[in-house]
Amino acid sequence: MDFSWSKTQDELYHNVLEFAKNAFNSPIKEQENSHSFNRDNWQKCGNQGLLSMCVPESYGGLGLDALTTARLIEAFGRGCEDRGLIFSAAAHLFACVMPIVEHGAEELKQKMLPRLCSGEWVGANAITESEAGSDSFALKTRAVCQGDAYVLSGTKEYVTNGSMADVIIVYASINPAYGFLGVTAFAVEKNTPGLSVGKPYKKMGLSTAPMSSIYLNECRVPLSHRLGAEGKGGQIFKSSMSWERACLFALYVGMMERQLEKVMMYAKERRQFGKAIIKNQAISHRIVNMKLRLEASRLLLYRACWLFDKCKDAVLDISLSKLAVSEAAIQSSLDAIQIHGGIGYISDAGIEQALRDAIPSTIFSGTSEIQRNIIIEELEL
């Protein structure tokens, strides 16, 4: 594995980093209270190519591989403090756009991808249900073929971007008796009769990433909007999760780097008992641990993306990466609060925000417990 970057890759990284620092870092408290991202900021992401990094150029994307895509998301996470916006952009790209790229009919690609890539449209993914969370294929949502359409009925929970989405990838079962082999995927447009969306949930973190329920009441979806063949939805979902688990978590690598930079600066400036607190071994050791987690997480993530790009079996490495990055992000955020002391607990200081944004990383895209199950299966133990 060679993680030396080409001149073009370095230029892309630094362009995204500077863009993220300058374009989004106005106060986001008001936007947090609305539980949605700013649509102008979304359009900025589209103009910069951040909604289409790994999409082929023929459909309006940048045509990048997974490793380069992850590094740009890392730059985005390092430069931008609105991690809800980054999370929404990544969910849009990996869980909605890429399934259409890889499994949609050509007519559907031509219709949807340019709009999704440009920022004109917002994409979402709907698989989770009240009884199908970690057991993601125990779906109650049904799809019945009727002539030139499928009729979808059911309820989906925790749909990221759901309240703002223009197209939602919906997973439904054509026959519950088939289990995994009955799951089928559909691209459903927001104005489709029978589709309704609930109000955004209030969340402890990633507040600007809107998340809501969606309701399908005999929602007619054209045959042309089915992704892949009947019964291939499980495979499509697993593929999208490989993209998401491999690349999305780069935002937390970027966050940890920004966090470490701020903590080091604070520890050098803050004085207690006549000296900078960084001279206190208890503080310096916490900083060392933050650096260790950052670099270990980054290397695991890069390796997972490299294997994914080489079309090698990357299931083990992707789960190791997801697990390591998410748990490191939480622990380093706790360390950052402890190093800052009382001010680290004050919301207006912005230190505790990273912890609130990091906690859900051990839940979405497969919980830490699910990742450990996958890892033990891959080790054949």
C-alpha positions in Angstrom: 0.0 0.0 0.0 1.3 3.4 -1.0 -0.4 6.4 0.6 1.8 9.0 -1.0 -0.5 11.5 -2.7 -0.2 12.8 -6.2 0.0 16.5 -6.9 -3.6 16.5 -8.0 -4.8 14.7 -4.9 -2.9 17.1 -2.7 -4.4 20.1 -4.5 -7.9 18.6 -4.2 -7.3 18.1 -0.4 -6.1 21.7 0.2 -8.8 23.2 -2.0 -11.5 21.4 0.0 -9.9 22.3 3.3 -9.7 26.0 2.5 -13.2 26.0 1.0 -14.6 24.3 4.2 -12.8 26.8 6.5 -14.1 29.8 4.6 -17.6 28.8 3.4 -19.3 27.3 6.4 -17.9 28.5 9.7 -20.5 31.2 10.6 -22.4 30.4 13.8 -24.7 27.4 13.3 -26.8 27.6 16.6 -29.8 29.0 14.8 -29.5 26.3 12.1 -29.2 23.7 14.8 -32.5 24.8 16.3 -34.2 24.2 13.0 -32.8 20.7 12.8 -31.9 21.1 9.1 -29.0 22.3 7.0 -28.9 25.6 5.1 -29.9 24.9 1.5 -27.5 27.6 0.3 -24.7 25.7 2.0 -25.9 22.5 0.3 -25.6 24.2 -3.1 -22.1 25.3 -2.2 -21.3 21.7 -1.6 -22.7 20.8 -5.0 -20.7 23.5 -6.7 -17.5 22.3 -5.1 -18.1 18.7 -6.1 -18.6 17.4 -2.6 -21.9 15.8 -3.4 -20.5 13.8 -6.3 -16.9 12.9 -5.6 -17.0 9.2 -6.6 -19.7 9.6 -9.3 -18.5 9.1 -12.9 -17.8 12.4 -14.8 -20.4 11.4 -17.4 -23.1 12.0 -14.8 -21.7 15.2 -13.4 -19.3 13.8 -10.8 -15.6 14.0 -10.2 -14.9 10.3 -10.9 -12.7 9.8 -7.9 -11.8 6.5 -6.2 -12.8 5.7 -2.6 -9.4 6.5 -1.1 -9.3 10.0 -2.7 -13.0 10.5 -1.8 -12.3 9.7 1.8 -9.4 12.1 2.0 -11.5 14.9 0.7 -14.2 14.1 3.3 -11.4 14.2 5.9 -10.5 17.7 4.6 -14.1 18.7 4.8 -14.3 17.4 8.4 -11.1 19.2 9.4 -12.2 22.5 7.9 -15.9 22.7 8.7 -17.4 22.6 12.2 -20.9 22.0 10.9 -20.6 18.2 11.0 -24.3 17.7 10.5 -23.9 19.2 7.0 -21.0 16.9 6.3 -22.9 13.9 7.5 -25.9 14.8 5.4 -23.7 15.2 2.3 -22.0 11.9 2.9 -25.3 10.0 3.5 -26.6 11.6 0.3 -23.6 10.5 -1.7 -23.0 7.0 -0.4 -26.5 5.8 0.5 -28.5 7.4 -2.3 -26.4 8.5 -5.2 -24.0 5.5 -5.4 -26.8 2.9 -5.5 -28.3 4.8 -8.4 -24.9 4.9 -10.1 -24.2 1.2 -9.6 -27.7 -0.3 -10.0 -30.0 2.2 -11.7 -31.2 1.9 -15.3 -29.5 4.3 -17.7 -32.7 6.4 -18.1 -33.0 6.8 -14.3 -29.3 7.8 -14.1 -29.7 10.5 -16.7 -32.7 11.8 -15.0 -31.5 11.9 -11.4 -27.7 11.9 -11.1 -27.0 15.4 -12.6 -29.5 17.0 -10.2 -28.2 15.0 -7.2 -24.5 15.8 -8.1 -25.1 19.5 -8.7 -26.9 20.2 -5.4 -30.2 20.9 -7.0 -31.6 17.7 -5.3 -31.1 16.1 -1.9 -30.9 12.3 -1.6 -31.8 10.0 1.3 -31.9 6.3 2.2 -34.7 4.6 4.0 -34.2 1.1 5.3 -34.6 1.3 9.1 -37.9 0.4 10.7 -39.1 0.1 14.3 -38.4 -3.6 14.2 -35.6 -3.6 11.6 -32.7 -1.7 13.0 -29.6 -3.8 13.4 -31.7 -6.6 12.0 -31.9 -4.6 8.9 -33.6 -7.1 6.6 -36.6 -7.9 8.9 -38.6 -5.4 6.8 -42.3 -4.9 7.2 -42.5 -2.5 4.3 -44.0 -4.3 1.3 -43.7 -3.8 -2.5 -46.3 -5.4 -4.7 -45.9 -5.3 -8.5 -49.1 -4.1 -10.2 -48.7 -3.6 -14.0 -46.2 -0.9 -14.8 -45.5 0.0 -11.2 -44.8 -1.3 -7.7 -47.1 -0.3 -4.8 -45.1 0.4 -1.6 -46.7 0.5 1.9 -44.9 0.8 5.2 -43.1 3.2 7.6 -39.4 4.0 7.8 -37.6 5.5 10.7 -34.5 7.7 11.2 -34.2 8.7 7.6 -31.3 11.1 7.3 -32.2 14.0 5.0 -35.8 12.6 4.9 -37.6 15.9 5.5 -35.5 17.7 2.8 -35.0 14.9 0.3 -36.0 15.1 -3.4 -35.4 11.3 -3.9 -35.3 8.5 -1.4 -33.9 5.0 -1.9 -36.5 2.9 -0.2 -35.9 -0.8 0.6 -39.0 -3.0 0.7 -39.8 -6.7 0.7 -41.6 -8.4 -2.2 -42.3 -11.4 0.0 -41.4 -11.5 3.7 -40.9 -15.3 3.4 -37.9 -14.7 1.2 -36.1 -12.7 3.9 -32.8 -11.2 2.6 -33.6 -12.5 -0.9 -37.0 -10.7 -1.0 -35.6 -7.2 -0.3 -35.8 -4.8 -3.3 -34.7 -1.2 -3.7 -36.6 1.7 -5.3 -35.8 5.3 -6.0 -38.8 7.3 -4.9 -39.3 10.9 -5.8 -40.6 13.3 -3.1 -43.9 14.3 -4.9 -44.9 10.6 -5.5 -48.6 10.2 -4.3 -48.7 8.2 -1.1 -45.3 9.4 0.2 -45.4 11.7 3.3 -42.6 12.8 5.6 -42.6 13.4 9.4 -41.1 16.3 11.2 -37.4 16.2 11.9 -36.3 14.6 15.1 -34.6 16.6 17.8 -31.1 15.0 18.4 -28.2 15.5 20.8 -25.7 15.9 18.0 -25.3 16.2 14.2 -28.2 18.7 14.6 -28.1 20.2 11.2 -28.5 16.7 9.5 -32.3 16.4 9.3 -33.7 13.0 10.3 -37.3 12.0 10.1 -39.8 9.2 9.6 -41.3 8.6 6.1 -44.7 7.0 5.4 -45.6 5.0 2.4 -49.4 4.6 1.8 -49.9 2.6 -1.4 -47.2 4.7 -3.0 -46.9 3.8 -6.8 -43.4 3.7 -8.0 -42.6 3.1 -11.8 -40.9 -0.1 -12.7 -38.1 2.0 -14.2 -37.3 3.3 -10.7 -36.4 -0.1 -9.3 -32.7 -0.5 -8.7 -31.3 -3.8 -9.9 -33.5 -6.9 -10.1 -36.1 -8.0 -7.7 -34.5 -9.5 -4.5 -31.2 -7.7 -5.1 -31.9 -4.9 -2.5 -30.0 -6.6 0.2 -26.8 -6.7 -2.0 -27.4 -3.1 -3.0 -27.7 -2.0 0.6 -24.6 -3.9 1.7 -22.7 -2.2 -1.2 -23.8 1.2 -0.1 -22.8 0.5 3.5 -19.4 -0.5 2.3 -19.1 2.9 0.7 -20.5 4.6 3.8 -18.4 2.7 6.4 -15.2 3.1 4.4 -15.5 6.8 3.4 -18.0 8.7 5.6 -16.0 8.1 8.8 -13.2 10.2 7.3 -15.2 13.2 8.6 -14.3 12.1 12.1 -10.6 11.7 11.2 -10.7 15.3 10.0 -12.6 16.4 13.2 -10.0 14.7 15.4 -7.2 16.5 13.6 -8.9 19.9 14.0 -9.6 19.0 17.7 -6.0 18.0 18.4 -4.7 21.3 16.8 -7.0 23.3 19.1 -6.2 21.3 22.2 -2.4 21.7 21.7 -2.8 25.4 21.2 -4.9 25.8 24.3 -2.6 23.6 26.4 0.4 25.8 25.4 -1.4 29.0 26.2 -3.3 28.1 29.4 -1.2 28.6 32.5 -1.8 27.1 36.0 0.7 27.1 38.9 3.0 29.3 36.9 3.4 27.2 33.8 1.6 26.1 30.7 -0.6 23.1 31.4 1.0 21.1 28.6 4.0 20.8 30.9 1.8 18.7 33.2 2.3 15.1 32.4 -1.3 14.2 32.9 -2.2 16.7 30.2 0.6 15.8 27.8 -0.2 12.1 28.0 -3.9 12.8 27.0 -2.6 14.7 24.0 -0.3 11.8 23.1 -3.3 9.5 23.3 -5.3 11.8 21.0 -2.5 11.8 18.5 -2.2 8.0 18.6 -5.9 7.5 18.1 -5.9 9.9 15.2 -3.1 8.3 13.3 -4.2 4.7 13.9 -7.7 5.6 12.8 -6.5 7.3 9.7 -4.3 4.4 8.6 -7.1 1.9 9.2 -9.5 4.0 7.1 -7.0 4.5 4.3 -6.2 0.7 4.2 -9.9 -0.1 4.1 -10.5 2.3 1.2 -7.4 1.1 -0.7 -8.6 -2.5 -0.5 -12.1 -1.4 -1.6 -10.6 0.3 -4.6 -8.6 -2.8 -5.5 -11.8 -4.8 -5.4 -10.3 -7.0 -2.7 -12.3 -8.5 0.1 -12.5 -5.5 2.4 -15.3 -6.5 4.8 -13.0 -7.1 7.8 -10.9 -3.9 7.2 -14.0 -1.7 6.7 -15.5 -2.9 10.0 -12.2 -2.5 11.8 -11.9 1.0 10.4 -15.5 2.0 11.3 -15.2 0.6 14.8 -11.8 2.3 15.5 -12.7 5.7 14.1 -16.0 6.0 15.8 -14.8 4.9 19.3 -11.6 7.0 18.9 -13.7 10.1 18.1 -15.7 9.7 21.3 -12.7 9.1 23.6 -10.7 12.0 22.0 -13.7 14.3 22.4 -13.9 13.4 26.1 -10.1 14.1 26.5 -10.6 17.5 24.8 -13.3 18.4 27.3 -11.2 17.2 30.2 -8.1 19.2 29.1 -10.2 22.4 28.7 -11.7 21.9 32.2 -14.8 23.9 33.1 -14.9 25.8 29.8 -15.0 22.5 27.9 -18.4 21.8 29.5 -19.9 25.1 28.4 -21.9 24.9 25.2 -21.0 28.4 23.9 -17.3 27.4 23.9 -18.1 24.7 21.3 -15.7 22.1 22.8 -18.5 19.7 23.9 -20.1 19.8 20.4 -17.6 17.3 19.0 -18.6 14.8 21.7 -22.3 15.2 20.9 -21.5 14.7 17.2 -19.3 11.7 17.8 -21.6 9.6 20.0 -24.0 8.6 17.2 -21.0 7.3 15.1 -21.1 4.1 17.1 -24.8 3.6 16.2 -25.4 4.6 12.6 -24.1 2.5 9.7 -24.1 -0.5 12.0 -23.5 -0.3 15.7 -20.1 -1.0 17.3 -21.6 -4.3 18.5 -22.6 -5.2 14.9 -19.1 -4.3 13.7 -17.6 -6.6 16.3 -19.9 -9.4 15.2 -18.8 -8.9 11.6 -15.1 -8.9 12.6 -15.4 -12.1 14.6 -17.2 -13.8 11.6 -14.5 -12.6 9.2 -11.9 -14.1 11.6 -13.8 -17.4 11.4 -14.0 -17.8 15.1 
